[in-house]
């Protein structure tokens, strides 16, 4: 029963593995020890490149494929506004140190975590929808999600590590984020027909949130001190996910 690709337990299994790839990406950064800031800035930009390519090559095309332009525009706007509001809220919470680099990095790390958690829910839903449509497509979707959750875990850990946050706290945060993917899968399985009609909105919301995060925070901070390395990281990250899109079966 567990090995049955159409079973609920198998859906939980593959969505949890996909989500835990975020934690594994965090572990990669944490076990590098105390890498130089140049390397961390490169990784930060690379994660931004990956997230931007996720938006342009994955989230937006999927959202547009539903042919619901108003849902797309509304979702993108709400996602961007959500991240803008979260950014201002975190700035207010850390008002005394808001202009220090450490405070900036901490805020960005929390924003990255929020953005990933947001788009992990529709990703989990996508796994459930895929499993419902074809026996093996849910597994393929989960594999693709795991591959780009890996650098997203790095994207969360990198700015927080640069801000001097304890490694145990960073690991706990990414471990918690990991379970938003199976949560989305459960929601998708329970209310598949109801949610499917609004899936365009949720995917677009994630796209808007991630676009603001990458262009408004991640890339500007990465290039602040090491613009050359930031450019290299961003391009490398974009190409990395592009190769996933080109060579991973859909």
C-alpha positions in Angstrom: 0.0 0.0 0.0 2.8 2.4 0.9 4.6 1.7 -2.4 1.4 2.3 -4.4 2.1 5.6 -6.2 -1.6 6.5 -5.9 -1.7 6.2 -2.1 -2.0 9.0 0.3 1.0 7.7 2.3 3.2 7.7 -0.8 2.1 11.3 -1.4 3.1 12.3 2.1 6.5 10.5 1.6 7.5 12.1 -1.6 6.3 15.6 -0.6 8.2 15.4 2.7 11.4 14.3 1.0 10.9 17.2 -1.4 10.4 19.6 1.5 13.4 18.3 3.4 15.7 19.2 0.5 15.4 22.7 1.9 16.9 21.5 5.2 19.6 19.6 3.3 20.5 22.8 1.4 20.8 24.6 4.7 23.1 21.8 6.0 25.5 22.3 3.0 26.0 25.9 4.0 26.3 25.2 7.7 28.8 22.4 7.3 31.1 24.6 5.2 32.2 25.9 8.5 32.8 29.7 8.5 33.2 30.4 4.8 34.5 33.8 3.6 32.0 36.5 3.0 32.9 36.5 -0.7 31.7 32.9 -1.0 28.6 33.6 1.0 27.8 36.6 -1.2 28.3 34.4 -4.3 25.9 31.8 -2.8 23.4 34.5 -2.0 23.4 35.7 -5.6 23.3 32.2 -6.9 20.2 31.5 -4.8 18.7 34.7 -6.2 19.5 33.5 -9.7 17.8 30.1 -9.0 14.7 31.8 -7.5 14.4 34.2 -10.4 14.6 31.4 -12.9 12.0 29.5 -10.9 9.7 32.5 -11.3 10.4 33.0 -15.0 10.7 29.4 -16.2 8.4 27.6 -13.8 5.9 29.6 -11.8 4.8 32.3 -14.3 4.4 29.8 -17.2 2.4 27.5 -15.0 0.2 30.3 -13.8 -0.4 31.6 -17.3 -1.3 28.1 -18.5 -4.5 28.3 -16.5 -5.8 31.2 -18.8 -7.0 33.2 -15.8 -5.3 36.6 -16.3 -7.1 38.4 -13.5 -6.1 35.6 -11.0 -2.5 35.9 -12.3 -2.4 39.7 -11.8 -4.1 39.6 -8.5 -1.9 36.8 -7.1 1.3 38.5 -8.4 0.3 41.8 -6.8 -0.7 40.3 -3.5 2.5 38.3 -3.3 4.6 41.3 -4.0 2.6 43.4 -1.5 2.9 40.7 1.1 6.7 40.6 0.9 6.9 44.4 0.8 4.8 44.6 4.0 6.8 41.8 5.6 9.9 43.7 4.8 8.7 46.9 6.3 7.4 45.0 9.4 10.8 43.4 10.0 12.5 46.7 9.5 10.2 48.2 12.1 10.8 45.3 14.5 14.5 45.8 14.2 14.3 49.6 14.0 17.3 50.3 16.2 19.7 48.3 14.1 17.7 48.5 10.8 20.6 50.1 8.9 23.3 47.8 10.0 24.4 45.0 7.7 23.7 42.4 10.2 20.1 43.5 10.6 19.7 43.7 6.8 21.0 40.1 6.5 18.8 38.8 9.3 15.7 40.5 7.7 16.5 39.1 4.3 17.0 35.6 5.7 13.6 35.7 7.3 12.0 37.1 4.1 13.6 34.3 2.1 12.1 31.8 4.6 8.7 33.4 4.3 8.9 33.4 0.5 9.9 29.7 0.4 7.2 28.7 2.9 4.6 30.6 0.7 5.5 28.8 -2.5 6.1 25.4 -0.9 2.3 25.2 -0.3 1.3 25.4 -4.0 4.2 23.2 -4.8 2.8 20.5 -2.5 -0.5 21.0 -4.1 1.1 20.5 -7.5 2.5 17.2 -6.3 -1.0 16.1 -5.2 -2.5 17.2 -8.6 0.3 15.4 -10.5 -0.3 12.2 -8.5 -4.0 12.4 -9.2 -3.6 12.9 -13.0 -1.0 10.1 -13.7 0.5 7.4 -11.5 4.2 8.6 -11.7 3.9 12.3 -12.5 3.6 13.2 -8.8 7.0 11.6 -8.2 8.6 13.5 -11.1 7.2 16.8 -9.8 8.5 16.0 -6.3 11.9 15.4 -7.7 11.9 18.7 -9.6 10.8 20.5 -6.4 13.5 18.8 -4.3 16.2 19.9 -6.8 15.3 23.6 -6.5 14.5 23.4 -2.8 18.1 22.5 -2.3 19.5 26.0 -3.3 16.5 27.7 -1.7 17.6 26.1 1.7 21.1 27.6 1.0 19.4 30.9 0.2 17.7 30.9 3.7 20.8 29.8 5.6 23.4 32.1 3.8 22.2 35.6 5.0 21.3 34.3 8.5 24.8 32.8 8.8 26.3 36.0 7.6 24.2 37.8 10.2 25.8 35.7 13.0 22.6 33.7 13.8 23.2 30.5 15.7 23.4 27.4 13.4 20.9 25.5 15.6 18.3 28.3 15.0 19.0 28.3 11.3 18.6 24.6 11.1 15.4 24.6 13.1 13.9 27.3 10.8 14.6 25.4 7.6 13.4 22.1 9.2 10.1 23.9 10.0 9.9 25.3 6.4 10.3 21.8 5.0 6.9 20.7 6.2 5.0 23.3 4.2 5.4 21.1 1.2 3.6 18.1 2.6 1.1 20.5 4.1 0.4 21.8 0.6 0.1 18.2 -0.6 -2.4 17.4 2.1 -4.5 20.4 1.3 -4.3 19.5 -2.4 -5.5 16.0 -1.7 -8.3 16.9 0.6 -9.8 19.7 -1.5 -8.3 19.0 -5.0 -11.3 20.2 -7.0 -11.9 23.3 -4.9 -8.3 24.4 -4.8 -7.6 23.6 -8.4 -9.8 26.4 -9.5 -7.7 28.9 -7.5 -4.3 27.3 -8.1 -3.4 30.0 -10.6 -3.8 32.6 -7.8 -1.5 30.7 -5.4 1.2 30.1 -8.0 1.1 33.8 -9.0 1.2 34.8 -5.4 4.4 32.9 -4.9 5.8 34.4 -8.1 5.2 37.9 -7.0 6.6 37.3 -3.5 9.8 35.7 -4.9 10.3 38.4 -7.6 10.2 41.2 -4.9 12.5 39.2 -2.8 15.1 38.6 -5.5 15.1 42.0 -7.2 14.4 44.1 -4.1 16.6 42.4 -1.5 18.8 39.3 -2.5 20.7 40.6 -5.5 21.2 44.2 -4.3 22.7 43.0 -1.0 24.9 40.3 -2.7 26.4 42.8 -5.1 27.0 45.4 -2.4 30.6 44.4 -1.7 31.4 41.8 -4.4 29.6 42.8 -7.6 31.7 40.6 -9.9 31.2 37.5 -7.7 27.5 38.4 -7.3 27.0 38.5 -11.1 28.8 35.2 -11.5 26.7 33.6 -8.7 23.4 35.0 -10.1 24.1 33.8 -13.7 25.3 30.4 -12.4 22.2 30.0 -10.3 19.9 30.9 -13.2 21.7 28.4 -15.5 21.5 25.7 -12.9 17.7 25.8 -12.7 17.5 26.3 -16.5 19.3 23.0 -17.0 16.9 21.3 -14.5 13.9 22.6 -16.7 15.6 21.4 -19.9 16.6 17.9 -18.8 14.1 16.9 -16.1 11.1 15.0 -17.5 7.9 16.9 -17.2 
